[in-house]
Amino acid sequence: EWGAEFDREGGRLVFTREAAHSRPRILHAHGDATGREIVRALLARAGAERKISFLAHAETESLIVQDGRAVGVRYLDPLVRAPRTLLARGVVLASGGAGALYLHTTNPAVATGDGMAMAFDAGAELADMEFVQFHPTALNLEGAPRFLLSEALRGEGGVLRNAAGKRFMPRYDDAAELAPRDVVTRSIVAEMERTATRTVFLDMTAFDAAYLRRRFPKIYSTCMRYGLDLAHAARRRTT
């Protein structure tokens, strides 16, 4: 009802299966651009609300605290690169995580954990910070940016193979490639340690190129840009 255009067939929503789900229940948009479509619809809806305004590209630097309560933020005005303050009755921090603190990440460069640091500096208690979920699969090629290989690839039937070309996930979990992300990630690491290699492959060669172009247009085109055809080559992941 907010205008997000999810993929349909014959007028009916199309669902796919992802890890830790027992049946297909995941919506997708434009093949593999679901997040972008959700954000597009959300921004359009928020932009239509008179009580919501945006400060695009402003950089929040710290929280303003009075009597133990956050009452605003200090930020850098992107137009004149000058410090500004913004007062409010309440502050919600939604800063996008801290993936960029790691050597390898598919997160944007701005995901540096600043929101957590600002909260800590303001006196908030941070809990369970060690529980970081790592996505099992990302494109790792020399000269190519880190690029997320969607969980939906495995949901559609992609399989993980070790450096010898052997499928290994069924040995680690009954759900195989559709085990929860942390299980798949640990299994990949365990398999690389067991085989004394630094590589595993995500194999989609059971599907023809036409299907992969339609279902995963962004992933397919990105891989092709770096000389990889999903229908004919496994993708390498190296830690």
Secondary structure, 3 states (H helix, E strand, C coil): CCCCCCCEECCEECEECCCCCCCCCEECCCCCCHHHHHHHHHHHHHHCCCCCCCCCCCEEEEEEEECCEEEEEEEEECCCCEEEEEECCCCCCCCCCCHHHCCCCCCCCCCCCHHHHHHHHCCCCCCCCCCCCCCCCEECCCCCCCEECCHHHHHCCCEEEECCCCECHHHCCCCHHHCCHHHHHHHHHHHHHHCCCCEEEEECCCCCHHHHHHHCHHHHHHHHHCCCCCCCCCEEEEC
